[in-house]
């Protein structure tokens, strides 16, 4: 819950167009989509980014999404 609370704060402070670099951004984006923050994140166009080499750990369908 702590990462979601931090994200809620960041969205409140920085608003639309926020991009978050997170080493598990692929998983965390799903968590956000299933949380109460989903509508807020969508309306503010929140985006997650992961490191370049993180792609080696992802499967093919996950790479397309990222």
N, CA, C, O and CB atoms as a CASP TS submission, in Angstrom:
PFRMAT TS
TARGET T0000
AUTHOR 0000-0000-0000
METHOD Language model
MODEL 1
PARENT N/A
ATOM      1  N   UNK     1       0.815  -1.197   0.000  1.00  0.00           N
ATOM      2  CA  UNK     1       0.000   0.000   0.000  1.00  0.00           C
ATOM      3  C   UNK     1       0.858   1.261   0.000  1.00  0.00           C
ATOM      4  O   UNK     1       0.421   2.301  -0.492  1.00  0.00           O
ATOM      5  CB  UNK     1      -0.927  -0.002   1.197  1.00  0.00           C
ATOM      6  N   UNK     2       2.052   1.186   0.535  1.00  0.00           N
ATOM      7  CA  UNK     2       2.905   2.370   0.587  1.00  0.00           C
ATOM      8  C   UNK     2       3.227   2.912  -0.801  1.00  0.00           C
ATOM      9  O   UNK     2       3.148   4.124  -1.001  1.00  0.00           O
ATOM     10  CB  UNK     2       4.190   2.049   1.319  1.00  0.00           C
ATOM     11  N   UNK     3       3.590   2.059  -1.780  1.00  0.00           N
ATOM     12  CA  UNK     3       3.844   2.603  -3.124  1.00  0.00           C
ATOM     13  C   UNK     3       2.608   3.283  -3.727  1.00  0.00           C
ATOM     14  O   UNK     3       2.737   4.272  -4.448  1.00  0.00           O
ATOM     15  CB  UNK     3       4.315   1.489  -4.053  1.00  0.00           C
ATOM     16  N   UNK     4       1.426   2.763  -3.438  1.00  0.00           N
ATOM     17  CA  UNK     4       0.213   3.394  -3.952  1.00  0.00           C
ATOM     18  C   UNK     4      -0.025   4.746  -3.294  1.00  0.00           C
ATOM     19  O   UNK     4      -0.457   5.691  -3.954  1.00  0.00           O
ATOM     20  CB  UNK     4      -0.995   2.485  -3.732  1.00  0.00           C
ATOM     21  N   UNK     5       0.253   4.843  -2.008  1.00  0.00           N
ATOM     22  CA  UNK     5       0.110   6.124  -1.308  1.00  0.00           C
ATOM     23  C   UNK     5       1.089   7.153  -1.862  1.00  0.00           C
ATOM     24  O   UNK     5       0.733   8.316  -2.052  1.00  0.00           O
ATOM     25  CB  UNK     5       0.333   5.943   0.207  1.00  0.00           C
ATOM     26  N   UNK     6       2.312   6.726  -2.119  1.00  0.00           N
ATOM     27  CA  UNK     6       3.318   7.626  -2.707  1.00  0.00           C
ATOM     28  C   UNK     6       2.883   8.077  -4.097  1.00  0.00           C
ATOM     29  O   UNK     6       3.010   9.251  -4.445  1.00  0.00           O
ATOM     30  CB  UNK     6       4.700   6.929  -2.783  1.00  0.00           C
ATOM     31  N   UNK     7       2.376   7.149  -4.876  1.00  0.00           N
ATOM     32  CA  UNK     7       1.932   7.471  -6.224  1.00  0.00           C
ATOM     33  C   UNK     7       0.751   8.440  -6.196  1.00  0.00           C
ATOM     34  O   UNK     7       0.687   9.360  -7.011  1.00  0.00           O
ATOM     35  CB  UNK     7       1.552   6.194  -6.975  1.00  0.00           C
ATOM     36  N   UNK     8      -0.167   8.243  -5.283  1.00  0.00           N
ATOM     37  CA  UNK     8      -1.300   9.153  -5.140  1.00  0.00           C
ATOM     38  C   UNK     8      -0.803  10.564  -4.830  1.00  0.00           C
ATOM     39  O   UNK     8      -1.303  11.540  -5.389  1.00  0.00           O
ATOM     40  CB  UNK     8      -2.259   8.661  -4.030  1.00  0.00           C
ATOM     41  N   UNK     9       0.173  10.667  -3.947  1.00  0.00           N
ATOM     42  CA  UNK     9       0.752  11.967  -3.601  1.00  0.00           C
ATOM     43  C   UNK     9       1.419  12.604  -4.823  1.00  0.00           C
ATOM     44  O   UNK     9       1.218  13.788  -5.095  1.00  0.00           O
ATOM     45  CB  UNK     9       1.774  11.814  -2.454  1.00  0.00           C
ATOM     46  N   UNK    10       2.208  11.824  -5.554  1.00  0.00           N
ATOM     47  CA  UNK    10       2.891  12.351  -6.736  1.00  0.00           C
ATOM     48  C   UNK    10       1.898  12.841  -7.790  1.00  0.00           C
ATOM     49  O   UNK    10       2.113  13.879  -8.415  1.00  0.00           O
ATOM     50  CB  UNK    10       3.802  11.283  -7.338  1.00  0.00           C
ATOM     51  N   UNK    11       0.822  12.097  -7.982  1.00  0.00           N
ATOM     52  CA  UNK    11      -0.184  12.520  -8.953  1.00  0.00           C
ATOM     53  C   UNK    11      -0.862  13.807  -8.507  1.00  0.00           C
ATOM     54  O   UNK    11      -1.188  14.657  -9.336  1.00  0.00           O
ATOM     55  CB  UNK    11      -1.227  11.420  -9.159  1.00  0.00           C
ATOM     56  N   UNK    12      -1.077  13.956  -7.202  1.00  0.00           N
ATOM     57  CA  UNK    12      -1.696  15.177  -6.679  1.00  0.00           C
ATOM     58  C   UNK    12      -0.782  16.384  -6.838  1.00  0.00           C
ATOM     59  O   UNK    12      -1.248  17.484  -7.134  1.00  0.00           O
ATOM     60  CB  UNK    12      -2.062  14.997  -5.211  1.00  0.00           C
ATOM     61  N   UNK    13       0.510  16.182  -6.643  1.00  0.00           N
ATOM     62  CA  UNK    13       1.469  17.285  -6.718  1.00  0.00           C
ATOM     63  C   UNK    13       1.796  17.659  -8.161  1.00  0.00           C
ATOM     64  O   UNK    13       1.783  18.839  -8.508  1.00  0.00           O
ATOM     65  CB  UNK    13       2.748  16.918  -5.980  1.00  0.00           C
ATOM     66  N   UNK    14       2.090  16.663  -9.010  1.00  0.00           N
ATOM     67  CA  UNK    14       2.578  16.937 -10.360  1.00  0.00           C
ATOM     68  C   UNK    14       1.500  16.925 -11.434  1.00  0.00           C
ATOM     69  O   UNK    14       1.691  17.508 -12.501  1.00  0.00           O
ATOM     70  CB  UNK    14       3.619  15.946 -10.714  1.00  0.00           C
ATOM     71  N   UNK    15       0.381  16.277 -11.175  1.00  0.00           N
ATOM     72  CA  UNK    15      -0.739  16.315 -12.106  1.00  0.00           C
ATOM     73  C   UNK    15      -0.528  15.550 -13.399  1.00  0.00           C
ATOM     74  O   UNK    15       0.125  14.507 -13.428  1.00  0.00           O
ATOM     75  CB  UNK    15      -1.044  17.707 -12.431  1.00  0.00           C
ATOM     76  N   UNK    16      -1.092  16.087 -14.457  1.00  0.00           N
ATOM     77  CA  UNK    16      -1.145  15.391 -15.747  1.00  0.00           C
ATOM     78  C   UNK    16       0.236  15.210 -16.370  1.00  0.00           C
ATOM     79  O   UNK    16       1.113  16.068 -16.266  1.00  0.00           O
ATOM     80  CB  UNK    16      -2.039  16.152 -16.708  1.00  0.00           C
ATOM     81  N   UNK    17       0.394  14.048 -17.027  1.00  0.00           N
ATOM     82  CA  UNK    17       1.618  13.759 -17.763  1.00  0.00           C
ATOM     83  C   UNK    17       2.743  13.196 -16.917  1.00  0.00           C
ATOM     84  O   UNK    17       3.893  13.196 -17.356  1.00  0.00           O
ATOM     85  CB  UNK    17       2.090  14.985 -18.425  1.00  0.00           C
ATOM     86  N   UNK    18       2.449  12.719 -15.727  1.00  0.00           N
ATOM     87  CA  UNK    18       3.476  12.161 -14.846  1.00  0.00           C
ATOM     88  C   UNK    18       3.999  10.845 -15.415  1.00  0.00           C
ATOM     89  O   UNK    18       3.220   9.986 -15.828  1.00  0.00           O
ATOM     90  CB  UNK    18       2.916  11.946 -13.421  1.00  0.00           C
ATOM     91  N   UNK    19       5.302  10.697 -15.433  1.00  0.00           N
ATOM     92  CA  UNK    19       5.950   9.459 -15.861  1.00  0.00           C
ATOM     93  C   UNK    19       6.820   8.974 -14.710  1.00  0.00           C
ATOM     94  O   UNK    19       7.624   9.735 -14.171  1.00  0.00           O
ATOM     95  CB  UNK    19       6.799   9.669 -17.169  1.00  0.00           C
ATOM     96  N   UNK    20       6.661   7.715 -14.337  1.00  0.00           N
ATOM     97  CA  UNK    20       7.366   7.151 -13.193  1.00  0.00           C
ATOM     98  C   UNK    20       8.286   6.034 -13.663  1.00  0.00           C
ATOM     99  O   UNK    20       7.836   5.078 -14.294  1.00  0.00           O
ATOM    100  CB  UNK    20       6.370   6.626 -12.132  1.00  0.00           C
ATOM    101  N   UNK    21       9.560   6.155 -13.361  1.00  0.00           N
ATOM    102  CA  UNK    21      10.514   5.085 -13.631  1.00  0.00           C
ATOM    103  C   UNK    21      10.596   4.183 -12.421  1.00  0.00           C
ATOM    104  O   UNK    21      10.906   4.639 -11.320  1.00  0.00           O
ATOM    105  CB  UNK    21      11.908   5.650 -13.990  1.00  0.00           C
ATOM    106  N   UNK    22      10.319   2.901 -12.617  1.00  0.00           N
ATOM    107  CA  UNK    22      10.251   1.974 -11.486  1.00  0.00           C
ATOM    108  C   UNK    22      10.733   0.615 -11.982  1.00  0.00           C
ATOM    109  O   UNK    22      10.305   0.149 -13.038  1.00  0.00           O
ATOM    110  CB  UNK    22       8.789   1.884 -10.890  1.00  0.00           C
ATOM    111  N   UNK    23      11.611  -0.011 -11.232  1.00  0.00           N
ATOM    112  CA  UNK    23      12.185  -1.277 -11.697  1.00  0.00           C
ATOM    113  C   UNK    23      11.146  -2.385 -11.860  1.00  0.00           C
ATOM    114  O   UNK    23      11.385  -3.347 -12.590  1.00  0.00           O
ATOM    115  CB  UNK    23      13.252  -1.733 -10.737  1.00  0.00           C
ATOM    116  N   UNK    24      10.008  -2.267 -11.197  1.00  0.00           N
ATOM    117  CA  UNK    24       8.923  -3.228 -11.409  1.00  0.00           C
ATOM    118  C   UNK    24       7.685  -2.502 -11.932  1.00  0.00           C
ATOM    119  O   UNK    24       6.557  -2.835 -11.571  1.00  0.00           O
ATOM    120  CB  UNK    24       8.593  -3.989 -10.093  1.00  0.00           C
ATOM    121  N   UNK    25       7.912  -1.516 -12.778  1.00  0.00           N
ATOM    122  CA  UNK    25       6.809  -0.739 -13.339  1.00  0.00           C
ATOM    123  C   UNK    25       5.801  -1.579 -14.088  1.00  0.00           C
ATOM    124  O   UNK    25       4.615  -1.253 -14.113  1.00  0.00           O
ATOM    125  CB  UNK    25       7.342   0.307 -14.248  1.00  0.00           C
ATOM    126  N   UNK    26       6.263  -2.666 -14.705  1.00  0.00           N
ATOM    127  CA  UNK    26       5.344  -3.535 -15.447  1.00  0.00           C
ATOM    128  C   UNK    26       4.317  -4.160 -14.500  1.00  0.00           C
ATOM    129  O   UNK    26       3.134  -4.222 -14.835  1.00  0.00           O
ATOM    130  CB  UNK    26       6.126  -4.643 -16.194  1.00  0.00           C
ATOM    131  N   UNK    27       4.743  -4.616 -13.344  1.00  0.00           N
ATOM    132  CA  UNK    27       3.813  -5.191 -12.373  1.00  0.00           C
ATOM    133  C   UNK    27       3.018  -4.108 -11.657  1.00  0.00           C
ATOM    134  O   UNK    27       1.825  -4.267 -11.399  1.00  0.00           O
ATOM    135  CB  UNK    27       4.567  -6.041 -11.355  1.00  0.00           C
ATOM    136  N   UNK    28       3.680  -3.020 -11.343  1.00  0.00           N
ATOM    137  CA  UNK    28       3.021  -1.961 -10.577  1.00  0.00           C
ATOM    138  C   UNK    28       1.919  -1.279 -11.394  1.00  0.00           C
ATOM    139  O   UNK    28       0.925  -0.826 -10.827  1.00  0.00           O
ATOM    140  CB  UNK    28       4.050  -0.922 -10.120  1.00  0.00           C
ATOM    141  N   UNK    29       2.083  -1.204 -12.691  1.00  0.00           N
ATOM    142  CA  UNK    29       1.031  -0.601 -13.513  1.00  0.00           C
ATOM    143  C   UNK    29      -0.257  -1.424 -13.420  1.00  0.00           C
ATOM    144  O   UNK    29      -1.353  -0.863 -13.420  1.00  0.00           O
ATOM    145  CB  UNK    29       1.491  -0.487 -14.986  1.00  0.00           C
ATOM    146  N   UNK    30      -0.126  -2.741 -13.343  1.00  0.00           N
ATOM    147  CA  UNK    30      -1.295  -3.599 -13.156  1.00  0.00           C
ATOM    148  C   UNK    30      -1.932  -3.413 -11.795  1.00  0.00           C
ATOM    149  O   UNK    30      -3.156  -3.426 -11.663  1.00  0.00           O
ATOM    150  CB  UNK    30      -0.914  -5.046 -13.341  1.00  0.00           C
ATOM    151  N   UNK    31      -1.097  -3.238 -10.784  1.00  0.00           N
ATOM    152  CA  UNK    31      -1.600  -2.992  -9.432  1.00  0.00           C
ATOM    153  C   UNK    31      -2.388  -1.692  -9.396  1.00  0.00           C
ATOM    154  O   UNK    31      -3.463  -1.627  -8.800  1.00  0.00           O
ATOM    155  CB  UNK    31      -0.440  -2.945  -8.415  1.00  0.00           C
ATOM    156  N   UNK    32      -1.858  -0.668 -10.028  1.00  0.00           N
ATOM    157  CA  UNK    32      -2.546   0.625 -10.079  1.00  0.00           C
ATOM    158  C   UNK    32      -3.864   0.488 -10.835  1.00  0.00           C
ATOM    159  O   UNK    32      -4.876   1.056 -10.421  1.00  0.00           O
ATOM    160  CB  UNK    32      -1.650   1.698 -10.749  1.00  0.00           C
ATOM    161  N   UNK    33      -3.863  -0.250 -11.922  1.00  0.00           N
ATOM    162  CA  UNK    33      -5.078  -0.433 -12.721  1.00  0.00           C
ATOM    163  C   UNK    33      -6.185  -1.128 -11.935  1.00  0.00           C
ATOM    164  O   UNK    33      -7.365  -0.897 -12.195  1.00  0.00           O
ATOM    165  CB  UNK    33      -4.762  -1.232 -13.973  1.00  0.00           C
ATOM    166  N   UNK    34      -5.818  -1.970 -10.985  1.00  0.00           N
ATOM    167  CA  UNK    34      -6.805  -2.685 -10.175  1.00  0.00           C
ATOM    168  C   UNK    34      -7.140  -1.960  -8.875  1.00  0.00           C
ATOM    169  O   UNK    34      -7.989  -2.423  -8.114  1.00  0.00           O
ATOM    170  CB  UNK    34      -6.302  -4.073  -9.862  1.00  0.00           C
ATOM    171  N   UNK    35      -6.496  -0.849  -8.614  1.00  0.00           N
ATOM    172  CA  UNK    35      -6.682  -0.139  -7.347  1.00  0.00           C
ATOM    173  C   UNK    35      -7.704   0.988  -7.486  1.00  0.00           C
ATOM    174  O   UNK    35      -8.247   1.227  -8.565  1.00  0.00           O
ATOM    175  CB  UNK    35      -5.344   0.424  -6.853  1.00  0.00           C
ATOM    176  N   UNK    36      -7.950   1.665  -6.385  1.00  0.00           N
ATOM    177  CA  UNK    36      -8.850   2.816  -6.389  1.00  0.00           C
ATOM    178  C   UNK    36      -8.241   4.010  -7.115  1.00  0.00           C
ATOM    179  O   UNK    36      -8.940   4.984  -7.398  1.00  0.00           O
ATOM    180  CB  UNK    36      -9.206   3.206  -4.964  1.00  0.00           C
ATOM    181  N   UNK    37      -6.958   3.946  -7.415  1.00  0.00           N
ATOM    182  CA  UNK    37      -6.285   5.030  -8.130  1.00  0.00           C
ATOM    183  C   UNK    37      -6.441   4.924  -9.642  1.00  0.00           C
ATOM    184  O   UNK    37      -5.989   5.807 -10.372  1.00  0.00           O
ATOM    185  CB  UNK    37      -4.820   5.045  -7.775  1.00  0.00           C
ATOM    186  N   UNK    38      -7.063   3.873 -10.114  1.00  0.00           N
ATOM    187  CA  UNK    38      -7.141   3.608 -11.547  1.00  0.00           C
ATOM    188  C   UNK    38      -7.720   4.780 -12.335  1.00  0.00           C
ATOM    189  O   UNK    38      -7.116   5.221 -13.313  1.00  0.00           O
ATOM    190  CB  UNK    38      -7.973   2.376 -11.792  1.00  0.00           C
ATOM    191  N   UNK    39      -8.862   5.282 -11.932  1.00  0.00           N
ATOM    192  CA  UNK    39      -9.506   6.378 -12.666  1.00  0.00           C
ATOM    193  C   UNK    39      -8.646   7.635 -12.652  1.00  0.00           C
ATOM    194  O   UNK    39      -8.532   8.327 -13.663  1.00  0.00           O
ATOM    195  CB  UNK    39     -10.884   6.684 -12.069  1.00  0.00           C
ATOM    196  N   UNK    40      -8.045   7.925 -11.512  1.00  0.00           N
ATOM    197  CA  UNK    40      -7.181   9.106 -11.395  1.00  0.00           C
ATOM    198  C   UNK    40      -5.959   8.964 -12.293  1.00  0.00           C
ATOM    199  O   UNK    40      -5.574   9.913 -12.977  1.00  0.00           O
ATOM    200  CB  UNK    40      -6.743   9.318  -9.930  1.00  0.00           C
ATOM    201  N   UNK    41      -5.350   7.784 -12.293  1.00  0.00           N
ATOM    202  CA  UNK    41      -4.162   7.537 -13.114  1.00  0.00           C
ATOM    203  C   UNK    41      -4.489   7.670 -14.601  1.00  0.00           C
ATOM    204  O   UNK    41      -3.708   8.243 -15.361  1.00  0.00           O
ATOM    205  CB  UNK    41      -3.588   6.138 -12.821  1.00  0.00           C
ATOM    206  N   UNK    42      -5.631   7.147 -15.013  1.00  0.00           N
ATOM    207  CA  UNK    42      -6.033   7.244 -16.421  1.00  0.00           C
ATOM    208  C   UNK    42      -6.321   8.687 -16.812  1.00  0.00           C
ATOM    209  O   UNK    42      -5.908   9.139 -17.880  1.00  0.00           O
ATOM    210  CB  UNK    42      -7.267   6.376 -16.687  1.00  0.00           C
ATOM    211  N   UNK    43      -7.025   9.405 -15.952  1.00  0.00           N
ATOM    212  CA  UNK    43      -7.378  10.789 -16.287  1.00  0.00           C
ATOM    213  C   UNK    43      -6.151  11.694 -16.353  1.00  0.00           C
ATOM    214  O   UNK    43      -6.152  12.685 -17.084  1.00  0.00           O
ATOM    215  CB  UNK    43      -8.364  11.339 -15.265  1.00  0.00           C
ATOM    216  N   UNK    44      -5.109  11.363 -15.597  1.00  0.00           N
ATOM    217  CA  UNK    44      -3.882  12.162 -15.602  1.00  0.00           C
ATOM    218  C   UNK    44      -2.845  11.636 -16.589  1.00  0.00           C
ATOM    219  O   UNK    44      -1.747  12.183 -16.689  1.00  0.00           O
ATOM    220  CB  UNK    44      -3.285  12.198 -14.213  1.00  0.00           C
ATOM    221  N   UNK    45      -3.192  10.576 -17.319  1.00  0.00           N
ATOM    222  CA  UNK    45      -2.289   9.970 -18.306  1.00  0.00           C
ATOM    223  C   UNK    45      -0.967   9.518 -17.668  1.00  0.00           C
ATOM    224  O   UNK    45       0.111   9.784 -18.198  1.00  0.00           O
ATOM    225  CB  UNK    45      -2.005  10.966 -19.440  1.00  0.00           C
ATOM    226  N   UNK    46      -1.068   8.845 -16.548  1.00  0.00           N
ATOM    227  CA  UNK    46       0.110   8.316 -15.850  1.00  0.00           C
ATOM    228  C   UNK    46       0.785   7.242 -16.692  1.00  0.00           C
ATOM    229  O   UNK    46       0.115   6.386 -17.270  1.00  0.00           O
ATOM    230  CB  UNK    46      -0.282   7.744 -14.469  1.00  0.00           C
ATOM    231  N   UNK    47       2.114   7.287 -16.759  1.00  0.00           N
ATOM    232  CA  UNK    47       2.876   6.286 -17.503  1.00  0.00           C
ATOM    233  C   UNK    47       3.987   5.736 -16.625  1.00  0.00           C
ATOM    234  O   UNK    47       4.562   6.447 -15.801  1.00  0.00           O
ATOM    235  CB  UNK    47       3.459   6.885 -18.804  1.00  0.00           C
ATOM    236  N   UNK    48       4.277   4.451 -16.819  1.00  0.00           N
ATOM    237  CA  UNK    48       5.377   3.803 -16.112  1.00  0.00           C
ATOM    238  C   UNK    48       6.474   3.441 -17.098  1.00  0.00           C
ATOM    239  O   UNK    48       6.204   3.099 -18.250  1.00  0.00           O
ATOM    240  CB  UNK    48       4.888   2.547 -15.359  1.00  0.00           C
ATOM    241  N   UNK    49       7.702   3.518 -16.638  1.00  0.00           N
ATOM    242  CA  UNK    49       8.859   3.124 -17.433  1.00  0.00           C
ATOM    243  C   UNK    49       9.715   2.163 -16.631  1.00  0.00           C
ATOM    244  O   UNK    49       9.787   2.250 -15.405  1.00  0.00           O
ATOM    245  CB  UNK    49       9.682   4.356 -17.867  1.00  0.00           C
ATOM    246  N   UNK    50      10.356   1.257 -17.327  1.00  0.00           N
ATOM    247  CA  UNK    50      11.289   0.324 -16.689  1.00  0.00           C
ATOM    248  C   UNK    50      12.640   0.459 -17.375  1.00  0.00           C
ATOM    249  O   UNK    50      12.736   0.999 -18.477  1.00  0.00           O
ATOM    250  CB  UNK    50      10.766  -1.153 -16.765  1.00  0.00           C
ATOM    251  N   UNK    51      13.679  -0.033 -16.719  1.00  0.00           N
ATOM    252  CA  UNK    51      15.020   0.027 -17.277  1.00  0.00           C
ATOM    253  C   UNK    51      15.159  -0.806 -18.541  1.00  0.00           C
ATOM    254  O   UNK    51      14.385  -1.735 -18.768  1.00  0.00           O
ATOM    255  CB  UNK    51      16.022  -0.430 -16.254  1.00  0.00           C
ATOM    256  N   UNK    52      16.131  -0.475 -19.349  1.00  0.00           N
ATOM    257  CA  UNK    52      16.353  -1.147 -20.627  1.00  0.00           C
ATOM    258  C   UNK    52      16.530  -2.648 -20.477  1.00  0.00           C
ATOM    259  O   UNK    52      15.919  -3.414 -21.223  1.00  0.00           O
ATOM    260  CB  UNK    52      17.559  -0.565 -21.309  1.00  0.00           C
ATOM    261  N   UNK    53      17.334  -3.079 -19.551  1.00  0.00           N
ATOM    262  CA  UNK    53      17.639  -4.498 -19.417  1.00  0.00           C
ATOM    263  C   UNK    53      16.538  -5.288 -18.725  1.00  0.00           C
ATOM    264  O   UNK    53      16.597  -6.517 -18.673  1.00  0.00           O
ATOM    265  CB  UNK    53      18.918  -4.669 -18.665  1.00  0.00           C
ATOM    266  N   UNK    54      15.552  -4.611 -18.202  1.00  0.00           N
ATOM    267  CA  UNK    54      14.425  -5.298 -17.584  1.00  0.00           C
ATOM    268  C   UNK    54      13.669  -6.124 -18.628  1.00  0.00           C
ATOM    269  O   UNK    54      13.042  -7.128 -18.289  1.00  0.00           O
ATOM    270  CB  UNK    54      13.480  -4.284 -16.909  1.00  0.00           C
ATOM    271  N   UNK    55      13.725  -5.708 -19.878  1.00  0.00           N
ATOM    272  CA  UNK    55      13.027  -6.407 -20.954  1.00  0.00           C
ATOM    273  C   UNK    55      13.442  -7.852 -21.121  1.00  0.00           C
ATOM    274  O   UNK    55      12.650  -8.661 -21.605  1.00  0.00           O
ATOM    275  CB  UNK    55      13.245  -5.694 -22.230  1.00  0.00           C
ATOM    276  N   UNK    56      14.646  -8.200 -20.741  1.00  0.00           N
ATOM    277  CA  UNK    56      15.096  -9.586 -20.857  1.00  0.00           C
ATOM    278  C   UNK    56      14.300 -10.524 -19.957  1.00  0.00           C
ATOM    279  O   UNK    56      14.204 -11.718 -20.240  1.00  0.00           O
ATOM    280  CB  UNK    56      16.572  -9.683 -20.519  1.00  0.00           C
ATOM    281  N   UNK    57      13.736 -10.000 -18.889  1.00  0.00           N
ATOM    282  CA  UNK    57      12.984 -10.834 -17.953  1.00  0.00           C
ATOM    283  C   UNK    57      11.511 -10.950 -18.334  1.00  0.00           C
ATOM    284  O   UNK    57      10.782 -11.740 -17.735  1.00  0.00           O
ATOM    285  CB  UNK    57      13.106 -10.275 -16.550  1.00  0.00           C
ATOM    286  N   UNK    58      11.070 -10.185 -19.307  1.00  0.00           N
ATOM    287  CA  UNK    58       9.662 -10.185 -19.682  1.00  0.00           C
ATOM    288  C   UNK    58       9.385 -11.176 -20.802  1.00  0.00           C
ATOM    289  O   UNK    58      10.268 -11.496 -21.598  1.00  0.00           O
ATOM    290  CB  UNK    58       9.228  -8.790 -20.102  1.00  0.00           C
ATOM    291  N   UNK    59       8.152 -11.656 -20.851  1.00  0.00           N
ATOM    292  CA  UNK    59       7.754 -12.534 -21.950  1.00  0.00           C
ATOM    293  C   UNK    59       7.353 -11.679 -23.153  1.00  0.00           C
ATOM    294  O   UNK    59       7.256 -10.457 -23.042  1.00  0.00           O
ATOM    295  CB  UNK    59       6.581 -13.473 -21.520  1.00  0.00           C
ATOM    296  N   UNK    60       7.125 -12.306 -24.275  1.00  0.00           N
ATOM    297  CA  UNK    60       6.827 -11.598 -25.513  1.00  0.00           C
ATOM    298  C   UNK    60       5.637 -10.664 -25.436  1.00  0.00           C
ATOM    299  O   UNK    60       5.727  -9.519 -25.879  1.00  0.00           O
ATOM    300  CB  UNK    60       6.595 -12.572 -26.587  1.00  0.00           C
ATOM    301  N   UNK    61       4.513 -11.128 -24.878  1.00  0.00           N
ATOM    302  CA  UNK    61       3.330 -10.264 -24.824  1.00  0.00           C
ATOM    303  C   UNK    61       3.542  -9.085 -23.892  1.00  0.00           C
ATOM    304  O   UNK    61       2.952  -8.025 -24.101  1.00  0.00           O
ATOM    305  CB  UNK    61       2.111 -11.060 -24.378  1.00  0.00           C
ATOM    306  N   UNK    62       4.376  -9.245 -22.864  1.00  0.00           N
ATOM    307  CA  UNK    62       4.663  -8.125 -21.973  1.00  0.00           C
ATOM    308  C   UNK    62       5.545  -7.093 -22.668  1.00  0.00           C
ATOM    309  O   UNK    62       5.398  -5.893 -22.435  1.00  0.00           O
ATOM    310  CB  UNK    62       5.340  -8.621 -20.689  1.00  0.00           C
ATOM    311  N   UNK    63       6.448  -7.546 -23.509  1.00  0.00           N
ATOM    312  CA  UNK    63       7.325  -6.620 -24.220  1.00  0.00           C
ATOM    313  C   UNK    63       6.541  -5.718 -25.159  1.00  0.00           C
ATOM    314  O   UNK    63       6.880  -4.547 -25.330  1.00  0.00           O
ATOM    315  CB  UNK    63       8.382  -7.386 -25.000  1.00  0.00           C
ATOM    316  N   UNK    64       5.497  -6.258 -25.766  1.00  0.00           N
ATOM    317  CA  UNK    64       4.680  -5.455 -26.673  1.00  0.00           C
ATOM    318  C   UNK    64       4.020  -4.316 -25.908  1.00  0.00           C
ATOM    319  O   UNK    64       3.919  -3.199 -26.416  1.00  0.00           O
ATOM    320  CB  UNK    64       3.613  -6.329 -27.368  1.00  0.00           C
ATOM    321  N   UNK    65       3.573  -4.596 -24.691  1.00  0.00           N
ATOM    322  CA  UNK    65       2.934  -3.565 -23.878  1.00  0.00           C
ATOM    323  C   UNK    65       3.933  -2.516 -23.425  1.00  0.00           C
ATOM    324  O   UNK    65       3.558  -1.375 -23.153  1.00  0.00           O
ATOM    325  CB  UNK    65       2.255  -4.188 -22.669  1.00  0.00           C
ATOM    326  N   UNK    66       5.201  -2.891 -23.342  1.00  0.00           N
ATOM    327  CA  UNK    66       6.214  -1.952 -22.856  1.00  0.00           C
ATOM    328  C   UNK    66       7.047  -1.467 -23.995  1.00  0.00           C
ATOM    329  O   UNK    66       7.960  -0.666 -23.795  1.00  0.00           O
ATOM    330  CB  UNK    66       7.098  -2.590 -21.795  1.00  0.00           C
TER
END
